[in-house]
Amino acid sequence: MYQDTIAAVSTPIGEGGIGIVRLSGPESQAIANRLFTRRLESRRLVYGHIVDPTTGDVVDEVLVAYMSAPHTYTREDIVEVNCHGGPMALQRVLELALREGARLANPGEFTLRAFLSGRIDLAQAESVLDVIQAKTQAGLRLAVQGLGGRLSQPIRQLRHDLTDVLAYLTARVDFPEDEVEEQNVSESLRAALASIQELVSTADAGIIYRQGVRTAIVGRPNVGKSSLLNRLLRESRAIVTPTPGTTRDTVEEAANIKGIAFVLIDTAGIMDGGNEIEALAIERSRRAIDKADFVLFVVDGSEPLTEADCTLAESIGARPVLVAVNKCDLSPKAELDGLPWLRVHTSALTGEGIPELESAMASAILGGTVVPSDAVLVASPRHKDALVRADRGLSLALASFEEGAPEDLVTIDLTAAINALGEITGETVTEELLDAIFSRFCIGK
């Protein structure tokens, strides 16, 4: 348990109805009592004022909640001061808490203390950030499931089962002359391997739901990219005019499409020539394509494909692509046989084909996979990497055992698999990994 007390503003910076200053640690109650005009009682919300003990000046009218350990978020004493949501009031209350002996919290330190105290495991701690950053209902559902231990439970069970096998093999090595109750090692390893591979198979879909998909909307000028963006967003976000080249800079907005957060990037029309400003805009568009996970390639269905269309198609590369054949409300003239990707006919002007386009976008990203709402999904690249390493170690251990390799060699790969699983829940974790994970949190969480 920590010996110091931390404090931070736990609500976003800016003006609002309420702002919260949070303290956690053994001196939380004592510090609050020196600043607050009334005595605190555990699990009671108390009305009063924060007063500067040096000058006697009233800083703010507040509600204060005190929660005694161990039944708190961090399993330490916690005080939350509910102030008016102006930045000056919050900053002043925080300054007084620091002056009275608290230390400014590091990013994610409240959640780090919750993990180190054993209240939550590492996967659950990461889910806290996922809940905060969720962009869709599907992403929020996954995050809440992770926070409740939906992924942690099968991982802990797998580690338990494999540790039993490891203990059996170790006993056989250490005590060869003693009778050790027989176990079916192959069956146990195969069952664990199947469970791990099932979890890995969900990872790509889970990561998509959690992180979203960066989608570059590309095409030559005046094919309707900005109009299509506005249709997908259900609002007029990009400027649309009949003049080619209206978009001079990339416009980036998030859209919830079939439960997936598509980060749509409207790019400048790509064509050769133009002035220096247009050249810079086109260069930014090319960079957006390079960084995209998915490309929505827009062509004008009312005109024949141009050399610029074909050149752009060749430059897209190997990433997933969907072709939006726009302006289907006009007479079709485009010959599309040269485009190797799935095509959806749309009209950004009338809205025709937009539902079909959204379904095709989601299907292209998920590869046609239908994910049941009650499925356990791996939604973190870090967790996927750990599971892949566990899969590798377990596969080697199983192969070695069935080939009759010495049991002490089998335990090496089996231990590697167990440690990889432990990285997910935090049983086997380095200080560097913890720093990397919690540095992504905001101060105050």
N, C-alpha and C positions, 0 to 999 in steps of 0.2 A: 504494500500500500504506500502511496506517495506521502511524503511528509509536508510538502508545500501545498499552497492553495492557489488555484488559477482563476482568472476572470477574463471575460471577453463579452463583446456585444454579439448576441446570437441571432439577431434579425438583420435583414438587408439594410445597407446604407441608403439613406434617403428619408423623405418625409412620409409619415404614416400615422395611423391612429395609435398604434402601440409599438414600442420597442422594448427589447428584453436584454438586460445585463445579467449574465449567468456567472455564478461562482461555484467551484467544486473543490473540496479539500477539507482538512480538519479544522481550519480557522474560518470557514465560510460563515457560520452562525455568529461567531464573535465579531468578525468584521462588519457584518450587516447590522448587528446590534449597536455598534458604535456610530453608524450612519443613520439609522432608522429611528423614528420618534416613538415607536412602540416595540414591545417585546414580541419576539417571534415564537410561535408554537408549531411543532412539526405537523405538516399536512393541513395547515390552516392558511387561507389567503387573507392577509391582514392589510387594512387600509391605513395609510399614514403619509409621512413626508420624509424625503431624504434631506439631511441637513449636513452642511459642512461643519465638522466638529471643531474646527479651528476658529471660524468666524461666526458660527451660529446661523449663517444664511441658509434659507430654504432653497434647495436646488430643484426639486420637482415633487409633485403630488403623485404617489405611486401605490401600487398593490404589490406586496411582497409575499412570496411563497417560500417556506423553508421545509426541506425534506431531509430527514435524518437517515444516515446509513443504517443498514446496508440496502434498503429497499428503494434505491434510486438508479438513475441511468448509469452512473459511474460506480455505484456501490460506495460512494463517499457522501458526506454531507453536501447538499446542494442548496443554494439560494438563487432564486430567480426574481429579479426586480423588474416589474412591469411598469415602464415609464411611458410618458408621452413619446410618440415616435419621431421626434425631431432629432437631428444629429447632434446638436449642441447639448441637449439634456442628457442623451445617452453617453456622450463623451465625458461629460462632467461627472456623472455617476461612476463611470468606469475609472476615471482618474482618481476619485476619492477611494475606491476600492483598492487600487494599486498603491496609493499612498498609505493605506492602513495595513498593508502587508501582503496583499495578493500579488501574484505574478501574471503578466499578460500571457494568455494561453497561446500555444503554437497552433498552426493549422491542424484541425482534426483531433486536438489533444483530448477533448472530452470523450470522443468515441474511442480513441486509443486507450484511455483509462478504463472505459467499459470493457474493452477487449482484454487488457492485461489483468483486470480484476476477475475475469472469467464469466462476466455476465453475458457476453455474446462471444461468438467465435469470429475468426477473421472474415469468413464469407459473409456473415451477418453484418459485420462492420462495414464492408464494402457496399452492402445493400442499402445502408443508410444514405450514402451518397447517391446511389441509383434512384432512391425514392425522391430525393431532392431534385435530381436532374431529369426525371422521367418526362418525356415529351408526348407520350400517347397513353391511352388507357391500358393497352397491352404491355407497354414498358413499365407502367406503374404496377400492374398486377404481378409481373415477374419480380420487380424489386420488393414488393410487400411479401411475396412468397419467400424470397431469399432472406428477408429480415426475420421471418418466422422460422427459418431453419429448414426450408423445403429441400434445398440442395445439401445442406450440412448433414441431415439425418442419414441419407444413403451413403455419403462419403464416410461418416463415422462407422457405420455398419460394415462397410467394405474394409476399413482399416482394422476393425476388431476381428473380422473373419481371417484376414491375411496375417494378422499378428498371432492368432492361434496356430496357423500353419507354420509360421516362422518359429514359434516356441517349440512345436513338435519336432521340426527338423533340427533345431539347435540342440534339443535334448538328445536326439539320436546321435549327433556328433559328439556331444560332451560326455554322454554316458552310454557308450556302445554296449557295455556288458549288462546294463539294466534292462528290465522289461518296460518298454514304453508302449502305451495303448496305441494300437494301429489307427491311422487316419487315412482316408482316401484323398491323398494330396492332389492328384490329377483332377478329381471331380471338384474339389474346392477351388483350385486355381482356375479351372475352366468357367465355373459359375461366376467368379469374381471378374474374370476377363470379359465375359459376356455383358455383365452389368456396366463395366467401364466403357466398353465399346458402344453400348446403347446411349450412355450419357454423352459421349463424344459426338455421336450422330446428331444430337440436338443442338450442338454448339453454334453452328453457322446461323441457324434460324434464331436462336436465343440472342446472339450478339447483334443481329440485325434489329430485333425488337428493342434491344437495350440502347444501342448506339445510334441507330438510324442509318440512312444511306445518303452519301453525298452524290447528288445527281446533277450532272451538267446538261443543260438544255442547249444544244448546239445546232447550227445551221447557217446557211448564208443569209444575208440581210433580207428582211421583208417577207420571210416565210411564215411569220406568226409566232415566233418564240415567246415574245413578251405577252402576247394575247393568251397563249396557252398557259403560261405561268399564272396569269391572273385568274384563268378558269380553274386551275388546280388549287389555287389558294382561296378561291371563292371571294376574292376582293381585288380591287384595282390597285395593285402594288407597283407595277412597272408602267412607264409611260409608253403609250401606243399611238403612233401616227402613221399615215400612209407613206411618209418619207423614209426611204431605206437608210439604215444606219443610225436610227434614233438611239439605240442603246450603245453608250460609249464606255460604260463600266459594268463590271459584273454586279448583279443584284442577287442577294442571297436571302432566302426565306424558307421556313420549315412548314411542311404540310403533312397532316395526318391522313395517310392513304391506306385504307384497309388495315389499320392498326400499326402501320409502319411509319416512322418519322422519316420522310424524304426531305432532305435539305436540298431544295431546288436552287440551282445557280443559273440565272439567266445570263447568257454570255453575249458579247457583241458579235454581230454577224461576221463570219470569217470569209474574206475574199482578198484577192491581191490588189495592190495599189492603194490609193487614198493618201490623205495627209498624215502628218506626224502623229496627231492625236488619235486618228483611226488606227494607225499602226500600233500604238501603245495599247489601245483597247483590245485589238486582236491578239496581241501578245499575252495580255492578261487572260483572255479567253482560252488560249492554248494551255496556259498554266492550270486553269480551272479544270480542263479536260484531263490533264496529266494527274491531278490529285483526286479525280472523281472515282467513286466506286461503280458508278452506273451512268450510262449516257442515253439521254433521250434525243434522238437525232430527228430534227424536224425538216421535212421537205414540203414544198408547195405542190400539191397534187393537181393544181389547175394549170401547171406549166410542165414542159418536158424537163427531165433532169439535165442540169448544166454540168459543165466541166468542173465548176467550183464544188457542186454537190459531190461528185465522184472523188475529187481530190480530198475533200474533207472526210468522206467515208473511209478512205484509205489511211488517214492519219489517226483514226480513233484508236486503233490497237486492239488488244485482246480482251478488254473489259466488256462486261455485259452491255448490250445495246438493244434498244427498242426504237423502231421507226414510227414516228407520228406523221402520217400523210395528211397534212392540214389542208384546209379550204375545200373539204368534200362537198360543201354546199354549192360549189361551182362545177362546171363541166370538167371531168377528169381528163388529163392529157399526159400525165407522167407515166413513163414506162419504167417499172420498178424491178424488173427481173435482175438487174445488176446489183441489187442490195440483198445481202445474204441473211438479213435478220427478220424477225417477226415484225409485221406491219399492222398498224391500227389506223383506220381512217377516221379523221376527226374534223370538226369545225370549231375553232376557237370563237368564231363569231356567234354561232347559234347554240353551241354546247353539244351538238350531235357527236356521238362517239366518245365523249369524255368518260362516262362510267366504264365503257369497255377499255379505254386507255388505262384507267386506274387499276382495273382488275388485271390487265396484262402487265403493268408495272410491278404489282405485288407478286404475281406469279413468276415473273422473270427473276426477281430477287430471291424468292424462296424456292425456286426450282420446281414449282408445282407441289411442294410439300404442304400438307395440311397438318397444322400443329394443334392437337387437342388442348382445350383450355386447362385441363387438369394435369397436363404433362409436366414432368420435372425437366426444366430447360437449363442448360449451362449457358449463361449470358455474359461471360467475361472471357476475353482472350487469355488472361492469366490462368483462369481455371481450365480452359481448354488445353493450354500448353502443359499444365501439370498432369491432366488426365492422359494426354498423349504420351508423356514420359512414363506414367504409371502403366499404361498399356504396353509400352515397349519393354519395360523391366519385367512385367508379369509374363509377357510372351516368351522372353528369354528364359525366365525361371521355369516355365512349364516345359519348354522344349528341352532344357538341360535335364530336368527331372525325368522326363519320359525317355530320354536317351541314356539314362543310367549314369549321369555325371555325379561326381561326389557331392554329397548333400551340403557341405560347407560352401561349395561354389554356387549351388542353387540359392542359398540364403543371401548371397551378395546381391543378385538381381531382385530377389524378393524384397530385401530391405530397401533397395532403391525405389521400388514401386510404392512401398508403404510410406516412405519419406515424401515422395511426390504428392500422394494423396494428403499427407499432413500439411503440405504447403497451402492447400485450399482452406482448411479450417484453422490453421495456425499452430498445430501441434509441433510442426517442424518449420521454423521460420527464422530468417536472419534479421538483424537490426537494419541492414540496408533495404531489405524488402519492406519492412514496416515503414521506414522513412519514405520510400517511394510511394506506398499506398496512401499514407495519411497526409502527405504533402499536397495531394490533390483536393483535400477538403478545405472548406473556408474556415477562417478563424471563428471560433464560437460554436462549432459543431463537434 
